[in-house]
Amino acid sequence: MSHWLLIVVATPAHSAIAGPLTYRSAVPLAAGTLVRVPFGRREVLGVVWDALPDCGDMAEKSIRDIAGALDGLDPLPATWRQLVTFTAGYYQRSLGEVALAALPPQLRDLTGLQLARRLKRPASTTEGTPDITKLIALSIQQACAIAQFDAETSEKQRPALLFGATGSGKTEVYLRAAAKVLAEHPEAQVLVMVPEINLTPQLQARFEARFAHLGRARVVPMHSGLTPAQRLKGWLAAHSGQARLVLGTRMAVFASMPNLRLIVVDEEHDPSYKQQEGARYSARDLAVYRARLETTAACETTRVEAKICRVLLGSATPSLESWQGTITGRYQRLDMEERIGAPTLPTAGGSLPPEGAAAPAARQSRFCGPGLNSPDTGMAVVPATQILAAAGQLPTVRRVDMNHQPRHCVIAPPLLAAIGQRVARGEQSMIFLNRRGYAPVLACLDCDWKSDCPHCSAYRVFHKIDRTLRCHHCGFTERVPRACPSCGNVDIAPVGRGTERLEEHLAELLADVRRPDGEPVRIARIDADSTRLKGSLESQLARVHAGEVDVLVGTQMIAKGHDFRHITLVAAVNPDGALFSSDFRAPERLFSLLMQAAGRAGRDARHSAASEMWVQTFHPDHPLFEALKRHDYPAFANRELAERQAAGLAPFGFSALIRADAKTQDVAQGFLNAAAHAAQLQQLPGHEHVTPYPAVPMTIQRVADVERAQMLVESPSRKALQGFLAAWQPVLFETRRQADFKSLVRWAIDVDPLAI
C-alpha cells in the first residue's frame, strides 16, 4: 500500500513552488521525518510536513517515490515545524526556503548510511554534581532580578527584559537562570543567543566552566563560523537532547531542541539579530514566539505535564520595541542599575559577610520584590545589616565641543592629555571609530577626482597597509594609482579617517609618552581588516586582556560585549554622523553603541570611580548626549517613543520594504510602482489600512553593477499589513512576468526593516 506525503524541499527564491510537494512512500512516515527525495534531476533533502489521504489511480502515475528516510534521527518536533511555518508566513518567504536553511548544510548531502556512521560516534556525557561553593556572590539587584524572574506566575509567563547597566552582571543572572532550569528538569535544554560570532567564545568558556559537571558534550556552540562538520555535530547533539546548553548567534533560534525550557537573548537590541539575506527574520522576535510555542498546558486526559519555556532578554540599552513592551505590561522588567561591586548577598554554601556594612533599607526595597526571601529562590535570607556596600560606578561622560578645538583637530588636546595620563599610570584606553580602513576616499585636489567604485555608487576605501583601494560593498580592489587617473597629478591624498589612519596618527601624537616602565606606548587595532585571519581576533583580544596593549583602536567590534578589566578611558572620535540621519532608527543605534562603548570602561570596581567616556562632538547640547551624560536610557527611550508615536513609526506602526534589483534604475522603480498600482486596482485585502509610497533609489543605489530601488509600505495595523503583503505576492509574481521587467534581477520583501 502506498502512502502519500507532503514534503518540504528547498526551492529557489521566488519560484512558483512555495509549499510542500506530494511524494509517495512504501511505509508511513511521521511528520518531521527527514527524507531524501528526487527533485528535478537531483536528489535533495526534504522534511515530511504532513500525510495525505490516497490520491487515487490517476495521481499515482505522476507522483514520485521518495529515495529513502534518514533512519536513526527522531522526527523534527511539532513546535519546530510551527516555528518555521510562522516564519515563512510572517516574513513572506517560501516554506522550503526557511525549513531547509534552518538545517546544517552538511546534513543536506548525507545519505542514510553516512548519517548512521556519524550517529555511532561516542560522545562524553559524564555528569557530576555542581560545586556551588565556587559561585560568586550576587549583588542585591542580581538576587532580586533572579527572584522576580522565578516568581512570575505560571498563568502569565511573560517574556522578561533584564534591563541591566553595562558591567552589572547580566551574564551571572543568565547562568543562575540556566542552572535552575537544568537542576529542576533532568532533560531540559537551554538556548543562549549572542549577536555576533566574536562574542561566542568568551561566553562559551564561562558556561563550560560553570556547567563542567555536565560534560563538554553538553554545551555546544552553533554559528556560521564553525566548520560544516562542527555545525552538524552540534545540531545532532541538540536534536537528540544530548546537548543541554546551546550557545549561538541568530541562526540558533531554529535549532531543533525537543526539551527547550529557557531562551536567553543577550544584547537583545543588537541589529545583528536581524537577518539581511534570504528570509529577513528577527531572531529576537522569533525567540519570543518560540517560547510561546514551547509552553504547553497540562492535559489530564493524556496525562501530559505542563511545560513552561521562558524567554529572558538582556540589554543595557533595550530596543524600543522591547522597552515599549515593558511599559504596556506585555514584558516583565527586571532592573539592575548598578555595576558589580554593589552590595552582595552570600551564595548558598558560602558564609555571611561580617556585621557593620549596612545598606539603606530604601535601596533594598526599591529593587527587591517580596519574592527575594522566598524559599523557592534558593537564596539565603540576609538581614539588612549584613550586606556589603561597595558600589561600582559607571564612567563619567565628558563631552568635548569640537567647535572650540584647533581646526582639523582629530584628537582634542584635552582627550590626548587624558590618554597620556592613563598610559603613564599603566592603564588602558580605547578609541572607538566606526569606520575601518585608512581613509574613506582618495582624492585629487586639482581635478576633483575621487576613488569611486566603477561597479557601485560608493567610494573605494584607501587601505594603506597593502596600498589598495577596496570597495566595502562589492569587494572590487585595485592597487593605489601612482598618479590621478583623470589628470595625471601625482599629488593625490586621503580624505577623512578610518581606524588604520587613526592608529597611525595616535602613534605620532603619543610618541613622547612613556609607560611606567619607561617603554613607548603600545597601540593595537581591532577591526574587520586586522582580524581577517583565523584566530587573529582571539590572539589580539588575549593581548588586551593580558595588559600588553595601552591604547586600543577599533570599530564596533570592540564596543560591545567584551569584559576588558584594565580599560579606564573610552573615547568616541566622530559620532555625529547619525544625529541627523534620514533613518529614524539612527539615533537609537548611536545611543546604544555609545552606551555599550562606555560600558567597556571601569569594569574593574577598583578603577570604576576614575573611569571616563569622552565624546568628541560638534553638537554637545544635543538631547542624545545629554541623556548619555546621565546614563539615562529611560529618558532617551521615552523621548524617542513620543516622537515615534506622533509619526506613527515602530513600535506604534508597522512597515515593510519591497526591494528590487535590476540592470537599470528605471526598471527597478518601474517594477515596484507597477506592482503597487496593480494592487490598488485589485483592492487587495487590507488595502484601505495600508499606504505604499512611491519607489525611490536605495541610499547606495548601485552595488556590483546592479541598480537597487525600494518601496516603503506602512500600516497602523500589523494584521492589515500582513494580509496585504500575502495577497500582494501573486501580483508581484505576475508583474515580474511582464515584458517591461525582463531585466529585473530579483525582488524581496523585508518585514519590520531595521534600516529605511
PyMOL commands that set and color helices and strands:
alter all, ss='L'
color gray80, all
select helices_A, chain A and resi 57-60+78-90+95-101+105-109+112-120+132-134+140-151+170-184+197-210+212-214+216-218+228-240+250-254+271-273+283-294+320-328+361-367+375-377+384-386+402-404+413-424+499-509+536-545+556-558+576-578+586-598+608-610+623-629+633-647+665-682+687-689+718-736+739-741
alter helices_A, ss='H'
color red, helices_A
select strands_A, chain A and resi 3-9+21-25+34-39+42-52+68-69+138-139+160-164+189-193+219-222+245-248+260-266+310-315+332-336+344-345+396-401+428-432+441-444+461-463+468-470+477-479+492-495+523-526+551-554+567-572+612-617+654-662+691-692+696-703+706-715+744-751
alter strands_A, ss='S'
color yellow, strands_A
deselect
rebuild
show_as cartoon
